[in-house]
């Protein structure tokens, strides 16, 4: 998984994701697990779409992730200026799964 690779990096770690949509009835369960795993690795979380990412938010909450480090945006294009504000000297960004407009 890409998060495993990100975990190997030394420095600040940021993920940008709308979550996984292609999982059918498992979607909420797997996105909640994804949120829990994100909480173990990432220093900042940028979620694309409030409704689509509810299960990820729940997973982050399960791990007591600092909600000040969760940023919810409506469009991935808005993540780039935010990344510039959040970055430090050594920062790694995982852009995960940009959704087509039909799923927004």
Backbone bond lengths (Angstrom), bond angles and torsions (degrees), N, CA, C in turn:
res aa  C-N    CA-C-N  psi(-1)  N-CA   C-N-CA  omega(-1)  CA-C   N-CA-C  phi
1 X - - - 1.444 - - 1.534 108.90 -
2 X 1.302 115.62 146.74 1.463 120.92 -178.24 1.531 112.00 -59.83
3 X 1.321 117.20 -31.90 1.469 119.67 177.95 1.523 111.48 -64.13
4 X 1.317 117.10 -31.46 1.467 120.29 177.14 1.523 110.65 -63.53
5 X 1.314 116.30 -40.51 1.466 120.73 177.82 1.524 110.01 -67.13
6 X 1.330 116.89 -44.84 1.462 120.69 178.13 1.524 110.76 -57.71
7 X 1.306 116.53 -37.50 1.462 121.81 -179.01 1.533 112.14 -63.40
8 X 1.311 117.74 -23.48 1.461 121.72 179.42 1.530 112.73 -76.03
9 X 1.302 117.16 -16.72 1.458 121.75 -174.54 1.522 111.44 -80.66
10 X 1.323 115.15 144.02 1.464 122.40 175.42 1.521 107.83 -96.67
11 X 1.298 117.35 117.03 1.457 121.77 -179.93 1.514 109.96 140.63
12 X 1.307 115.40 -173.99 1.463 121.34 179.81 1.520 109.20 -72.27
13 X 1.341 115.70 139.98 1.465 121.28 -177.31 1.527 109.58 -121.95
14 X 1.332 114.98 126.24 1.465 121.77 179.96 1.522 108.15 -124.92
15 X 1.329 116.24 134.95 1.462 120.67 173.54 1.523 108.73 -114.57
16 X 1.335 115.05 142.49 1.459 122.74 174.00 1.521 105.76 -122.61
17 X 1.345 117.32 118.12 1.463 119.05 -176.18 1.521 112.74 -154.75
18 X 1.336 116.64 146.02 1.457 121.45 169.42 1.531 110.80 -96.48
19 X 1.315 116.33 0.37 1.460 120.50 -175.90 1.516 111.54 89.73
20 X 1.311 114.48 -176.55 1.467 121.48 -178.18 1.526 108.93 -101.08
21 X 1.325 116.77 135.05 1.460 120.56 -176.99 1.525 113.72 -116.00
22 X 1.288 117.31 -13.16 1.458 120.59 -169.95 1.524 113.69 -94.00
23 X 1.316 118.15 22.71 1.462 121.14 -171.82 1.524 114.27 -106.21
24 X 1.317 118.22 4.46 1.458 121.00 177.82 1.515 112.23 58.41
25 X 1.323 116.43 -129.52 1.468 121.33 -175.97 1.526 113.12 -68.07
26 X 1.326 117.68 -15.08 1.462 121.42 179.21 1.532 113.15 -90.00
27 X 1.314 116.10 -2.99 1.465 120.65 -172.16 1.526 113.12 -54.87
28 X 1.311 118.46 -52.11 1.470 120.04 -176.94 1.522 111.57 -66.34
29 X 1.314 117.06 -41.07 1.469 121.31 -179.83 1.523 110.38 -61.60
30 X 1.323 116.26 -48.41 1.467 120.50 -177.20 1.523 111.95 -70.31
31 X 1.334 117.57 -36.05 1.465 119.77 177.15 1.522 111.20 -67.77
32 X 1.322 117.78 -34.52 1.463 120.10 176.08 1.535 110.01 -64.81
33 X 1.331 116.84 -43.88 1.475 120.72 176.10 1.528 110.40 -62.07
34 X 1.320 115.97 -40.05 1.464 122.01 177.76 1.523 109.79 -58.73
35 X 1.326 117.28 -44.90 1.461 121.65 177.80 1.514 112.10 -60.68
36 X 1.325 116.65 -40.24 1.467 120.34 178.22 1.528 110.80 -64.52
37 X 1.322 116.34 -39.82 1.463 120.44 179.65 1.532 110.98 -70.00
38 X 1.330 115.66 -39.87 1.466 120.23 175.87 1.531 109.97 -56.76
39 X 1.326 116.86 -42.25 1.463 122.01 -178.14 1.522 112.19 -59.91
40 X 1.316 117.11 -29.93 1.460 121.40 -179.40 1.527 112.74 -77.48
41 X 1.328 117.13 -19.89 1.466 120.34 -169.93 1.525 113.94 -117.31
42 X 1.317 117.77 -41.68 1.469 121.18 -168.15 1.520 113.18 -92.78
43 X 1.331 114.12 142.65 1.460 121.79 177.39 1.520 112.25 -85.65
44 X 1.309 117.00 -28.10 1.464 123.17 177.93 1.522 107.49 -140.92
45 X 1.327 115.85 144.89 1.465 121.83 -178.99 1.520 108.11 -126.37
46 X 1.312 115.65 126.54 1.463 121.57 174.98 1.523 106.80 -115.15
47 X 1.326 115.72 111.97 1.453 121.72 -179.48 1.514 109.45 -101.25
48 X 1.313 115.14 137.37 1.460 120.81 -178.79 1.526 108.63 -104.14
49 X 1.321 115.06 106.93 1.461 122.12 -179.51 1.516 111.77 96.19
50 X 1.312 117.12 119.97 1.462 121.30 -177.76 1.525 111.85 -69.80
51 X 1.307 117.74 -48.17 1.465 121.01 -176.95 1.522 110.76 -68.15
52 X 1.311 117.26 -47.39 1.465 122.28 -178.45 1.530 111.95 -59.18
53 X 1.305 118.10 -28.71 1.465 120.82 -172.32 1.536 113.70 -103.64
54 X 1.320 118.27 13.21 1.473 120.93 -178.94 1.522 112.02 -55.14
55 X 1.324 117.91 -42.53 1.471 120.50 -178.24 1.528 110.85 -66.84
56 X 1.325 117.72 -37.87 1.471 120.47 175.92 1.522 109.49 -63.99
57 X 1.324 116.25 -43.98 1.464 120.32 178.11 1.528 110.62 -58.48
58 X 1.324 116.94 -39.71 1.463 121.08 178.13 1.524 110.66 -63.38
59 X 1.336 116.77 -42.87 1.464 120.73 177.82 1.517 112.37 -62.21
60 X 1.317 116.58 -41.13 1.467 120.85 176.66 1.527 110.15 -62.70
61 X 1.317 116.24 -42.94 1.465 120.93 179.47 1.533 110.24 -63.41
62 X 1.334 117.14 -39.49 1.469 121.13 178.48 1.522 111.77 -55.91
63 X 1.333 115.96 -31.26 1.464 121.69 -178.56 1.530 112.36 -98.22
64 X 1.338 116.56 11.50 1.466 122.08 -179.71 1.523 112.89 55.87
65 X 1.326 115.40 37.72 1.460 120.80 178.18 1.528 109.22 -65.81
66 X 1.308 116.84 141.77 1.459 123.30 -179.59 1.535 109.77 -65.30
67 X 1.323 116.56 110.95 1.459 120.10 -176.80 1.524 112.97 -68.14
68 X 1.330 118.37 -12.39 1.461 120.55 172.89 1.520 111.48 -72.13
69 X 1.315 116.25 -13.42 1.459 120.93 -179.66 1.523 111.79 -104.68
70 X 1.331 116.42 11.34 1.463 122.72 175.24 1.521 107.68 -108.44
71 X 1.307 115.47 125.71 1.458 121.97 -177.29 1.525 106.98 -122.03
72 X 1.315 117.32 123.30 1.462 121.33 -178.59 1.519 108.40 -110.35
73 X 1.314 114.50 119.71 1.465 122.15 -179.00 1.523 109.16 -120.95
74 X 1.302 116.45 161.04 1.465 119.71 179.98 1.521 113.62 -94.38
75 X 1.330 117.57 -16.81 1.468 119.87 -177.98 1.524 109.33 -142.01
76 X 1.306 116.26 136.59 1.464 121.15 -178.11 1.528 111.93 -59.20
77 X 1.299 117.86 -30.18 1.464 121.05 -179.07 1.532 110.90 -61.24
78 X 1.337 116.62 -28.56 1.462 120.89 178.90 1.526 112.65 -75.01
79 X 1.324 116.63 -12.95 1.462 120.10 -179.54 1.526 112.01 -70.64
80 X 1.311 117.49 -30.47 1.466 119.74 -173.30 1.534 113.84 -65.99
81 X 1.331 119.38 -44.17 1.475 117.58 174.72 1.533 111.81 -64.27
82 X 1.334 116.81 -34.84 1.462 120.13 178.65 1.529 111.01 -66.71
83 X 1.310 116.59 -41.14 1.466 120.49 177.17 1.527 109.68 -57.81
84 X 1.317 116.68 -42.90 1.469 120.63 179.05 1.523 111.86 -60.72
85 X 1.327 117.41 -34.35 1.464 120.94 178.15 1.530 111.92 -74.86
86 X 1.328 116.54 -33.98 1.460 121.41 -174.86 1.521 114.01 -86.09
87 X 1.317 116.89 -21.40 1.461 120.06 -171.98 1.522 112.42 -66.05
88 X 1.308 113.49 154.43 1.457 122.39 174.48 1.525 107.48 -119.95
89 X 1.318 116.29 -169.88 1.462 119.96 -176.98 1.534 111.17 -54.59
90 X 1.314 116.48 -49.81 1.461 121.03 178.12 1.521 108.22 -117.58
91 X 1.323 115.85 108.00 1.465 121.82 -177.36 1.518 109.28 -133.68
92 X 1.325 114.55 137.82 1.464 121.59 176.68 1.515 107.99 -118.06
93 X 1.339 116.08 136.42 1.456 121.69 -177.73 1.523 108.72 -122.86
94 X 1.326 115.07 128.53 1.455 121.22 174.28 1.525 107.89 -104.82
95 X 1.326 115.80 113.77 1.465 121.59 174.96 1.525 106.17 -93.36
96 X 1.292 115.42 109.06 1.454 121.94 -171.77 1.512 110.71 -110.47
97 X 1.322 118.56 112.89 1.460 121.22 160.60 1.521 115.77 67.50
98 X 1.302 120.83 62.51 1.468 121.24 175.43 1.522 109.41 -66.05
99 X 1.327 116.64 125.72 1.460 121.82 -177.83 1.521 112.19 -84.28
100 X 1.330 116.30 142.58 1.469 118.86 170.83 1.532 109.40 -65.21
101 X 1.321 117.05 155.03 1.461 121.54 -177.52 1.538 113.18 -56.70
102 X 1.315 118.02 -27.38 1.459 121.16 -178.54 1.525 112.56 -61.79
103 X 1.328 118.02 -23.13 1.462 121.79 -179.38 1.514 113.59 -95.44
104 X 1.321 117.93 0.07 1.469 120.62 -177.93 1.502 111.10 -90.80
